[in-house]
Amino acid sequence: MTDDSVRAQLLRHGRDHLSAWLPVLLMLLFALGTWWLVRSAPKIVEPASERQLSPEPDYYMRDFSVRVFLPDGRLQSALTGAAGQHFPIDDTMEVTQPRVLSYDEQGHPTTATAKRGVSNADASEIRLYGNAHVVREPVTRPGGAVIPQMEFNGQFLHAFVDDKRVSSDLPVQLKHGRDWFTGDAFDYDQKSGVAHLRGRVRGFMPPKQ
């Protein structure tokens, strides 16, 4: 067998092997190309409800203020603090030295302060911890009648800013003008002007001058 016939036979075998393996090679190249496209394509952002939210704070603030306005432009409430950190897992803000100022429909102010506070997303609900203090300024009713200043003091107060309510399941002191009362727990609704004290309740009502 001559060298030319050997080379021709080898070429035929090479073409036959190449023809047999070519579909496999093409499929492999197609698979590699598809994998590369998937790896290179931008990832779709998962909905917030499906993402695993971290219990760690996602941002911090210093000497901040959050204000909420009514549709007519009037200030409804304001939350200020020396420091704050936001927790995405429950969308709350933990505030150091919080101060909450809110107004009722007639524009009468109520102020709440504490060492530490935890507020929901829109500052409509805040839990006050450590030397919690809520003051509702005196209110003058139509006709000239004055409702004395009211204060609440305790180590924990739960303030519902929009609903104008304050409650606590810990001991609290309530001051109404010169009168004062204490109880193991209480609820106060500013709209009705009624406070419910529970547990061991004590009070002092000096003679009216």
C-alpha positions, 0 to 999 in steps of 0.5 A: 500500500502506497503512502498516498493510499494510507493518507487517504484512508486516514483522512476518510477515518478522520472525517467519519469520526468527526461526522460522528462526534460533530453533533455531540460537540455542537450540543456541548458548545450550545450547553456551554453558551447557554450556561454562560448566558445564564451566568452573565444575565442580570439577576431578577430581584426577588419580591421583598416577601420572598427575600430573607430579611436580616434582623440586623439594622440596614441604615443609621441616622443621627440627629434626625427628624421625621414629620407627617403632614395632613392633606391640607399641609398642617403638621400632624406629628413629628418624631426626632431623635439623637440617633436611630437605626432601622430594622428591615425585618419588621420595618421599625425604627429604634430611637435614642432619646426620642421626642414625639410631638403630635396635634389633635384635630383642634391643634392641641399638642401632646409631647412624648419623650423617653430614653429609648423608643421603638417606632413603626414605619410612619411614626404613628405608633411608638413604644417608650422605654425608660423615664417615659413621659407624655404631656398633653397641654391644657385645652381651652374648650369653646366657651372658655372652660379649660381642661388642665394639663395631663401627664403620664410617667412610667418606665414604659408607655405605648403611644398611639399617635394617630388614635390619641391613645396611651397605654401601659402594662407597667406601673404608671403615674397620671397627673391631671392638673393638681390631682394625681393617680397611680396604678399597675397598668392603664389605658387613656383615650384622649378623644373620650378623655377617659383613663382606666387605671388597673391593679393597685390604684392610689390617688390624691385630689386636693381641695379645689381652690 
